[in-house]
Amino acid sequence: MFGKRADGRLVRTLDPFQRIMPYLMRTRTDSMNMFEESIACRGMDDYILAKAAQGVQIEYIHIILATMVRLLALRPQLNRFVMRGRIFARRKIWISFVVHRSLKNEDAGTTIKLCFDGTEDIFRVAEQINKAVAKELAGRQGDNSTDRTAAILMKIPGPLIQAAVNFLLFLDRHDMLPQAVMEASPFHTSLFFTNLKSLGINHIYHHVYEFGTTGLFLAIGKERDLPAAAEEGLVVRKMLSFGLVMDERFCDGLYFARSLRLMKKFLRRPELLEMPLAAKIEDMP
């Protein structure tokens, strides 16, 4: 209570205009900015092949999530969230993503949530992802903390489920939600990621959830051959498109724009992610 939360600290040194924005735009759906970009796959493909020649398996998901971990570590204002008109800085970097055990039987999948301190290189990020995915694929549905929390709620009689959810929302808005629930909830996260490439479809613009603290939602789609301008004229290149939805209340457009340029730099040159950070940059007081 009183601005103290287990998952973040109140940012107190904001300018007046930024402080008033969450009161003018009260919900995340009222505050969504949607951004679309296509990235040439050549840098990622070359890096994947080079690592494979060294006996190291790297995939697109490793590069993309390692990029986002590094971006959140270097651009701390992206790792904020809004609750009841106040802006908080997260203490750690959290990433949620969905894993499908099988695409053959239209399995709904399960959500994985990973925690990072921001200093990880791409190999440590890939190791964490691989271990978490292997555990999910080897386990039974309902084994992880996210599924267990949902299963507990669904044991409540139907008419009381909404009341239980409303109670959790009340606790969250008043900074009283237990830390264990926050850590189990995939909606209390720095970034939610979905990989529609594996489903063979293009990216979408996914809403940021009202429940929880999600401020960024990244969706990537299937690679496509698209025309692009080059020195030799118009060429066709393999491109990966993504849609990024952002809660605009916790940092300004210039900060977002510069952050997106840095994101594209890492995606084009994944080798830059091989050097771990000494420490992530901390947000303002």
Salt bridges, closest charged atoms under 4 A:
ASP7 OD1 - ARG5 NE 2.90
GLU36 OE2 - HIS203 NE2 3.05
GLU37 OE2 - LYS264 NZ 2.88
ASP45 OD2 - LYS238 NZ 3.11
ASP46 OD2 - ARG42 NE 3.68
GLU127 OE2 - LYS131 NZ 3.37
GLU136 OE1 - ARG101 NH2 3.29
ASP143 OD1 - ARG140 NH2 3.98
ASP172 OD1 - ARG5 NH2 2.80
ASP172 OD2 - HIS188 NE2 2.82
ASP175 OD1 - ARG5 NH1 3.12
ASP175 OD2 - ARG86 NH2 2.81
GLU223 OE2 - LYS197 NZ 3.63
GLU223 OE1 - LYS222 NZ 3.99
GLU223 OE2 - LYS238 NZ 3.85
ASP247 OD2 - ARG249 NH2 2.85
GLU271 OE2 - ARG269 NE 3.40
GLU274 OE2 - LYS51 NZ 3.09
GLU282 OE2 - LYS280 NZ 3.36
ASP283 OD2 - ARG80 NE 2.71
